[in-house]
Amino acid sequence: MKQFKWHDGPANEDAEHQPSASAYYCPFCGQPAGLDQWWTTEQIEYTRGMAVPAAMQLMDDELSKAFRGLNTKHVKVTKKGSFDKPAEPDPMVEPDDMIILASPCHAWEPIKVPDETQAPVHCLVCGQAFAF
């Protein structure tokens, strides 16, 4: 599986005035997919790894709040302990192993592809093939 990256750099004025895309195109095969279809396995695993500890902490906090005030004259309710929360994953690191390409048709949306990528590649915005 090949990976590419959106170029994470400053947007120019032209980019700021462009309409939002409803789909993006794969730079390698030119096939379109929805905006929510471009996550790598590593990104999904990292996001889950960050969400689970936060969700467990929230549940633990809410259970503690729920048990407060349940004590009556005859019954005492006490929450002891807490959930064992997994450790958060290490931060993701982006190696500097790609070249930046800007399509001639939508230059405000450059991509990063592996150094060994061969032309043609496809524009992220419209899918048009171009050489570099």
C-alpha positions in Angstrom: 0.0 0.0 0.0 1.3 3.4 -0.9 0.9 6.4 1.3 0.8 10.1 0.5 0.3 13.2 2.7 -1.4 16.4 2.3 1.2 19.1 2.4 1.0 20.8 5.8 2.1 24.3 5.1 0.8 27.8 5.0 -2.2 28.3 2.8 -2.0 31.2 0.3 -4.8 33.6 -0.4 -5.9 31.6 -3.5 -6.4 28.5 -1.3 -8.5 30.4 1.3 -11.1 31.3 -1.4 -11.6 27.8 -2.9 -14.8 25.9 -2.3 -14.6 22.9 0.0 -14.2 19.6 -1.7 -16.8 16.8 -1.4 -14.2 14.1 -2.3 -10.5 13.8 -2.9 -8.7 11.7 -5.5 -5.9 9.2 -4.9 -2.7 10.6 -6.3 -1.6 7.1 -7.4 -4.7 5.6 -9.0 -6.9 8.7 -9.5 -10.0 7.1 -7.8 -12.2 9.4 -5.7 -13.3 8.8 -2.1 -15.2 10.8 0.5 -13.4 13.1 2.9 -13.6 10.6 5.8 -11.9 7.8 3.8 -8.3 8.9 3.8 -7.0 7.8 7.3 -4.1 5.5 7.5 -4.2 2.5 9.8 -1.6 4.2 12.0 -3.7 7.3 12.4 -6.8 5.3 13.3 -4.9 3.3 15.9 -3.4 6.4 17.4 -6.8 8.1 17.6 -8.3 5.1 19.3 -5.3 4.9 21.6 -5.9 8.5 22.6 -9.7 8.2 22.9 -9.9 5.1 25.1 -8.0 6.5 28.1 -10.0 9.8 27.9 -13.3 7.9 27.7 -12.4 5.7 30.6 -11.5 8.7 32.7 -14.8 10.4 31.8 -16.7 7.2 32.9 -14.8 7.0 36.1 -15.5 10.7 36.9 -19.2 10.3 36.1 -19.5 7.2 38.2 -17.9 9.0 41.1 -20.5 11.8 40.7 -23.4 9.4 40.4 -22.5 7.7 43.7 -22.2 10.9 45.6 -25.4 11.7 47.4 -26.7 8.1 47.4 -26.0 7.7 51.1 -29.1 7.6 53.3 -29.6 7.1 57.0 -29.6 3.3 56.5 -27.5 2.7 53.4 -24.0 4.0 52.6 -22.8 3.7 49.1 -19.1 4.1 48.4 -17.2 3.8 45.1 -13.8 2.3 45.6 -11.0 2.2 43.1 -11.1 3.3 39.5 -10.8 1.8 36.0 -7.4 0.6 34.9 -6.8 3.0 32.0 -4.4 2.1 29.2 -1.5 4.3 28.6 -1.8 6.9 25.8 0.2 6.0 22.7 3.5 7.8 21.9 3.0 10.8 19.6 3.0 10.1 15.9 6.2 11.2 14.1 6.2 12.2 10.5 9.5 11.4 8.8 10.8 13.8 6.2 10.9 11.1 3.4 8.6 12.6 0.8 8.7 15.2 -2.0 6.1 17.9 -2.4 4.2 18.1 -5.7 1.7 20.7 -6.8 -0.7 19.9 -9.6 -0.8 22.4 -12.5 -4.6 22.6 -12.2 -5.0 23.0 -8.4 -1.6 24.2 -7.1 -3.0 25.4 -3.8 -3.6 21.7 -2.7 -0.1 20.2 -2.9 0.7 16.6 -1.8 3.7 14.8 -0.5 4.6 11.5 -2.2 7.5 9.1 -1.6 10.7 10.1 -3.2 10.6 7.1 -5.6 7.2 7.9 -7.0 7.1 7.9 -10.8 4.8 10.1 -12.9 2.1 10.5 -13.6 0.3 11.3 -10.4 -3.3 12.6 -10.0 -4.5 15.9 -8.7 -6.0 15.5 -5.2 -8.9 17.9 -6.1 -10.0 16.8 -9.6 -8.2 13.6 -10.3 -6.4 14.9 -13.5 -3.2 13.1 -14.2 0.0 15.1 -14.4 3.7 14.6 -14.9 6.4 16.2 -12.7 
